[in-house]
Amino acid sequence: MSTIDDLGDLRGKRVLVRSDLNVPLDGSTITDDGRIRASLPTLQRLLDAGARVVVAAHLGRPKGAPEDRYSLRPVAERLGELLGLDVAFAADTVGESARSTVEGLGDGQLALLENVRFNPGETSKDETERRAFAQQLAALADAFVSDGFGVVHRKQASVYDVAQLLPHAMGGLVATEIDVLRRLTEDPERPYAVVLGGSKVSDKLGVIDNLLGKADKLLIGGGMVFTFLKAQGHEVGTSLLEEDQLDVCRDYLRRAEESGVEIVLPTDVVVAPEFKADAPATVVAADAIPSDQMGLDIGPESGKAFAAALADARTVFWNGPMGVFEFPAFAGGTRAVAQALTEIDGLSVVGGGDSAAAVRTLGFDEKAFGHISTGGGASLEYLEGKPLPGIDVLQED
């Protein structure tokens, strides 16, 4: 795949960069700017090269029309603060504001376009409609750099189609992500442990299926663990449960035993009568959850056991919190796993999404981890062995 170096002299050239700036907002306040900071090295490199940088990104899931709550204006302000320069903000994506804003750029200056998902063509399943929007985007630039790893699993106009219309290259963030994922899938250093959490087994089916033949240990926590516990015949109370996945979980447990993969499940859990931050928390054995309680975290003994299971690992991939880490009473399991990853003698990878948010929310130094991914969904699909359209297109001439 081409890199930025392959684009030649960029001074005075308009470079369209697809970044992933999909950050959480509380009103107009950004509560976690991790993805913005991750985008900075590529943007700074292009600015230093004298390019006129045009950033395209999305925020949230608007329905193909402008919505104030999904405006990227707060992101433009934060981006400017972090880069130490004025970021021009276009009030639309390919309209009059975008055209005049891009025309006004000088060498080494940057503009952010409004949310690409305000345009129905961005996510359209109709290739003609999507292509038409991509052509409007491409008209704003002389070259394209794909640096939004969190969206490369999407066949969308600003990710896929525009790369077919302009000289293109992958940015530094995407290059790093792909390099790390290859290390996880192509002859990983062993022992290789995978920690999966989050709410649903169904979200991780492909990953579990694929990793049962590759990982040495599979540690399972979060809401998804209760379907596994139920599959073993245990009471799970009012915990999250996917009844339609019970047979699948039983099959995974059987296959793991047959293939020599160690599956580690919690032996204790933290339960509460309701899903509330101030709900009274109680630690119970994983096979003795009261019928009127819900599990909201793995228990303290399980946290120690998970850490012990990871202690000798040389490669660890973690995706999904162990509990409701946003509530302090139910953050212990996630904290224990995060701490264990900081002590790995080898490659530790935090697989984006809620896991990355948890690391920052719980106050860990990001530099203590080998890599924190910006794309949870893209990482999982890569580990499933699925093609990533936004990566595949970069390999086309």
N, C-alpha and C positions, 0 to 999 in steps of 0.2 A: 504493500500500500504506500502511496505517496505521502511524504511528510511536508511540512511547511518549507523546508529547504528546497524541495523539488519545484516549488512555485516560482523560484527565481527572485529577481529584484522586485520587491513589493512597494518601494517608495512611490507614493502618489497613486497607488492602485487601491481600488475599493474592494475590500475583502469582507464578504458576508460570513459571519461566524455563527453557527448554530450552537448556542450554549444551553446548559440546563440550569436555569435560575428559578426553578419551581420551589420556592421557599415557603415555610409556614408563616402565616400572618395572623396577628391579633388586631383586627381593624386594619390600620395602615402601618402597624408596627411589626417589623420582622423579628420573629422569635428565635430563629436559628439561621444564621447567614453562611453556614458551612458550604453550601453549593456555590454561593457567590464567590467565596474565597478560593474554592477549588478551581474556578474559571479564570482566576487572575493571571497565572503564569503564561498561558497561551495569549491572552489579550495583551499583556505587557510586552511579550515578545513581538507581536505584530506592530504595536505602537512604536516600539524601539526601532523597528525596521522601516518606519515612515509610512506604514499603510494607513489608509482611511478606513477605520474599522466600523462595520455595521453589524450589530449584534441582534440576532433573532432568538426568541425564547418564548416559553409559555408559562402560565401560572394557573394552577387549578384545572377545572374541567368545565369551562364555559361551553354553551351549546351553539357555537358558531356565530355568536353575536356579542357585541361589547357588554360587559358587566363591570360596574365600578369596583366591586370587591375583588375582581381579578386583574385589575390594572397593574402593569409593571412599573408605574411611576415611583412607588417606594423603593423598588429594586434599583432604579436608575440613580436615585439619591445615594443609596448605600454603595453602589458600584463606584460612584464618583468619589465618595469618601475614602474607599479602600485604594483606589488608583491614584488619588491625589490630583484629580483633574476634573474639569467640568464635563459631564456626560450630557450630550444633547439627547433629548427625548422626543421621539416622534409620536404624535397622538393617534396615529393609525399604523398599519403595517405596510401597506403598498399604495396608499392613497397620496393625496396632495401633501400632507404633512411629512410623510416618509420621504417622498421625492425631494422636497425642498430641504429637509434636514440633512439628507445625504449629500445633496449638492453643495451645502454650506460647509461641509467638512474640509479641513486642511490636512496636510500630512501629519501623522501622529495624533490624530484626534479620533474620538469615538462617539458613536450614536447608538442608542438602544431603541429598537422598534417596539411598538405596542404589541401586546399578546398575540402571537400568531393564531391562537385558537379562537380569536374573535372573528376569524374568517372560516366559513364552512368548508372551503377548499382544502384547508390544512389537514383535516382528519377524514375527508370524504373517502368512501369506498369506491366512488366513481373515479376511475383513473383519469378521465378527460377533465373532470372538474378539478381534481387534485393537480394535474399537470398545468392547467391554466393558472392556478394560484402560484405554482412554483415558477412559472415563466415571469410573473409579475415580480416575484422576489429576486429572481436571477437578473432582471433588468436593472436592479439597484447596484450590481456588483460586477467585478471583473474576475473574481475567484471565490471559491467556497472552502471554508475550513469546518469540518465536523468535529465539535468538541463537547457535545452534550451526550455523554455516555448514557445518562438516564433515559434517553429516548431512542437509542439505536435499535431497540427491538420493535420499534413502530415503523410501519411503512407509511410515513406521512410526508407532506409536501416539503417542509423545511428540513427534513431529515434525509429523505430518500430521493425524491424527484429532482430537487434543485441540484443535487450532486451530478445528475446526468446532463445538466445544462451548462455547467461551468467547469473550468479547470478546478480540480478538487484535491484536498489533502486531509489527513486526520490531524487533529490538534494533539498537544502534549498530554492532555488529560485522557483522551481516548486511547492513545498509545500506551500509557501507563496501565490503564484498566485492562486492556487486552493482554498485555505482557503478564500481569498478575494472574489473570484467569487461566492463561495457558500453563502457568506454573502449578495451578491447582488441578488441571485436568491432564496434562501431559507429563507423565512420570514424576509425580509429586514426591518430595522427600518424605520419608516415613519414620515413625508412625504418622498417619494422616487422620485427623479427627475433624468431624463436621458437627457443629452445634446448630440445631434448628429449633426455632420457637415461633412466636406469633400465634394468631388466633385459630387458623384453620389448617387441617391436614390437606384439604383439597387444593390449597394454594401451593403446596410443596410436593404434590404427588410425583411430578416428573423428576424433581431433584432427588427425592428419596429413591425412586426407581433406578435412576442412573448411578447414584452414589453407592448403592448397595454392592455394586461390583468394583468400586474403586477405593472407598474409604476403609480404614481399619476400625474406626469407632464412630458411632452415630449417637450423639447425645440429644435427647428430645425433651423440651420443656414448653413453657407458654400454654396458651389455651388449647393448642392442638394435642397436648399430651393426654387430655382427658378422654379423647376418642381411643387412644392406645390403651389407657387404663381400663376403659369399659370393654375393649376387645379382649382383655385378659380376665374379664368377669367381675371387675370391681365396681362398687357403687361410686358414682361421681356427683351425686347431689344435683344441684342446679347449675353446675359448671357448663361451659361451652361444650357442645357435643354434636358431632356429625354422624347421625345414625347410619346414613347411607355409605359411610366409609369404614364401618366396623370390619367387614370382611377384608377390605384392602389392608387395614392395619394388621389383622391376623396373618395375612399372607406375607406382609413385610417382616413380621417377627419370625415367621417360619423360614423365609428365605435368608434372613440374616444369620439364623442359627446354622443353616445348611452351608452357607458360604464363609462362615467364620468371622463375620462382621459383628463386633460387639455393640449391641444397642443398650444404651444407658438411659433408664427412666428414673424419675424422682422416687425416692422412698418416703418422702414427707412433703406436704404441701401446706401453704398458708390459705386458710379459708375465711370467708366472711358471709354474713347473711344477705348482703346486697352489694351491688357495684357502686360503692361510694368511697371517697378518700378517707372519711372518718368512720367507716364501718369497723366494728370491733374485729380484730384479726386474731385467729387462733391457728396454732400449728397442729396438724393431725397426720397420722400415717396415711400414705397414699392409697392404701387398701381399706381405709376406714373413714372415708369422707361422709359426714352426716348428710342425710337426704335433703335437709333444708338449708344446706350451705353450698357456696360456690368457691371453687379454687381460683385464686387470683395471683398466685406466685408459687414457685417451687420452694420447699422449706429450707431451713438453714443447714440441716444435715445433707440434703441433696446438693446445696450450693458447694459444700465442702467436697462431696463425692465427685461432682462435676469438675471442680478445680483439680482434684487428684487425678481424674481420668485424663485431663489435658496436660498434666505436668511433664510427661515425657514426649509429648507430640513435637514433631518437627515442622508440621504444616497443619494449620487450623483455619477453617472457614466457619464464620458465625453469621447466621441470618435469622433475625427474629428474637425479640426480648423473651425473657423467661417468665415474666409476669407483667402486671400493670405498673410499669416503672414510673409512670407519671404521678402515682400515689406513693408517697414515702413508705407507707406501711407494707407495700407490696413491690418494693424495688430491690430487695435483698438478693434475690436470685440472679437478676440481671447484673447487679453490681459484682457478684461473685464471679460470674463468667467473664465479665469485662476485665476484672482484675487478673484473672488467670491468663487471659490473652496477652496482657502487658508483660507477663513473665515467661512467655514462650521463647525457647532458644531455637529460633527458626522463623518461618513465615507465618504471621498472624494477620488474617484478613477479616475486617468487619464489612459485612455484605450490604451496606447501604440501608436506605429506608429507615425504619424504626430503630434498627440496631445502631446506626450512625447517630441518630437523634439521641438515643439513650446514652451513648458514650459522652456526648456533649452535655446533656442534661445532668448527668451524674458527676460531672466535673473532672473527667479524666483528661489527661494531656494527650492530645491526638498523636503526638510524636511517639508515644509509647507503643503504638500499634504499627505493624508492618505496613498496612495499607487500609484506608477507610474508603470504601467504594462510594461513588455518588449515585449509583444506579442499582437499587435493590432488584427490581423486576428484570432488568437487562442481565444482571449477574446471574440470577436464577435461571433464566432461559439459556444462557451460555452453558451453565453447568448441567442443564437438561440435555444439552447437545442440539438445541434448536438453532436454526440459522438466525442471524441478526441482520435484517435488511439494510439498516443504516451502516453496517460494517461491510457487508457483501458488495454494496454499490460502490464503495471506495476502491474496490479492487478492479473495477471496470475502467477501461481507457476512455 
